[in-house]
Amino acid sequence: MLEDYLDVWERIDTGQFTSTVGRVPRVRIAQGLETALWVCDTNTVTLLPSAVDASDCVVIPAGESSKAWTQVEMVLTEAVRRGLDRNSTIVAFGGGVVCDLAAFAASVYLRGLRVVLIPTSLLAMVDAAVGGKTGINFLGYKNMVGTFHTAAEVRICEDYLLSLSDPEYYSGLAEAIKAAVLGDEDLMISFEKEVPRIRDRDLEILTDICRRSVRVKADVVRDDYREHGTRAFLNFGHTFAHALETVAGLGSWTHGAAVAWGMARAVGLGERIGLTPPEHANRMRAILDAYSYRTGDAGVDVDALIRAMSQDKKRLEGTVRFVLSRGVGDTVVVPVETAQLRDELLYAGTK
Ligand SMILES: NC(=O)c1ccc[n+]([C@@H]2O[C@H](COP(=O)([O-])OP(=O)(O)OC[C@H]3O[C@@H](n4cnc5c(N)ncnc54)[C@H](O)[C@@H]3O)[C@@H](O)[C@H]2O)c1
């Protein structure tokens, strides 16, 4: 029984599917999955459990450029070669790239195969592995092709975080800070009070951070699986982040570092339009500073950022909708005048 070794944190019931998310000790991580088709990347292949033979896995090149058709074909080709049937399982063992790609391949093979996600990056543990979105990038557009396909299980083992590089660790941590502001006051307090332990990757506190972040995301996803409304709250900081990533050039900022910058802009913008109380904005900025995120001048052109945020040029002089925060657990989506957006970006640039 899965429950015998899985410390269940959440069951996300989306009506069609139920996803069980929990912690599994590293020695049990492959339990019952030894004969499944495993997908990993050129970094996580070195971390595979001993019960799994690396030569039997689909190993994709590490990095965002692997979220592409070529790698989907690699997985599907291996699935056909092995004769996977409707009772088979595909296992993703890696960061968000491996999870998104393997889950996408699983969702289209035989119209949908069981997928188990074993996230190994912090970003995947707290965000990408939870919530059923799969996808690949297409024609230069991020996540342009994808499906909703909920993992049967998400097995989280924080031990894997010890081999993660610092930029990738802090990238994931920014999404956990986002989870805190979206709905967990105790997690906000942890980020304020436990700075040294969190920076030192104390595994006990990381377990708590992952569990709480998963709960926040699960609550949002359960309410709005297909993103007709409140799931957009998960994009707090992301409108700014995506624009920054586009303008600065993909890869020059980690996604989480861009999200941290975006959250600083979002609370600044919220303050500017009288929506975010200054104490809340200052609290957010203090947390971001405590983890050394870059929150001021991003070194990019303000007009280019505004263009990237406006979906078409006609809206450049109009409004853009932003996810803003009035407090912990109090998130709203509001249209903002471009002039106010420009003021916030200019202000950030002059800091
Ligand atoms: N489906 C969703 O809801 C969702 C949500 C958020 C993000 N995402 C997607 O997730 C992706 C980003 O995920 P990511 O940041 O994990 O990127 P990633 O998968 O590229 O992993 C980052 C790097 O860390 C390496 N790595 C992973 N685990 C490691 C470990 N334990 N030790 C050493 N190295 C390790 C990887 O090989 C890679 O080089 C993006 O494509 C994004 O679109 C999806």
The ligand as an ORCA input file, in Angstrom:
! r2SCAN-3c Opt
* xyz 0 1
  N       3.005     22.461    -14.856
  C       3.010     23.497    -14.051
  O       2.023     23.821    -13.377
  C       4.272     24.302    -13.921
  C       4.386     25.258    -12.903
  C       5.574     25.947    -12.773
  C       6.620     25.715    -13.651
  N       6.475     24.794    -14.648
  C       7.565     24.523    -15.594
  O       8.692     24.035    -14.873
  C       9.865     24.315    -15.627
  C      10.938     24.812    -14.702
  O      11.214     23.823    -13.740
  P      12.641     23.747    -13.029
  O      12.986     25.088    -12.512
  O      12.623     22.602    -12.121
  O      13.614     23.551    -14.273
  P      14.433     22.268    -14.782
  O      13.582     21.089    -14.867
  O      15.147     22.717    -16.018
  O      15.487     22.047    -13.616
  C      16.473     23.027    -13.368
  C      17.880     22.421    -13.421
  O      18.089     21.695    -12.210
  C      18.536     20.389    -12.525
  N      18.110     19.533    -11.423
  C      16.849     19.147    -11.117
  N      16.850     18.468     -9.969
  C      18.126     18.422     -9.537
  C      18.760     17.897     -8.382
  N      18.067     17.290     -7.407
  N      20.112     18.046     -8.254
  C      20.831     18.701     -9.230
  N      20.283     19.238    -10.322
  C      18.948     19.100    -10.475
  C      17.942     20.078    -13.859
  O      18.656     19.061    -14.519
  C      18.077     21.430    -14.565
  O      19.381     21.584    -15.067
  C       9.473     25.318    -16.695
  O       9.456     24.702    -17.950
  C       8.076     25.746    -16.286
  O       7.278     26.086    -17.404
  C       5.327     24.084    -14.782
*
